[in-house]
Amino acid sequence: MSRPRFNPRGDFPLQRPRAPNPSGMRPPG
């Protein structure tokens, strides 16, 4: 279920606990 559309690095809310985003769609930057 990789979505390289906006996150080619694979930034998901499961692998990136650094982002408090419940959606985890886009990095806080």
C-alpha angles and dihedrals in degrees: 000000000000116000107198088169096096102356113046088168091060098246104184132165086244097055098032112058088164091081118071088203112128088200098046091197100127131023116249093251 
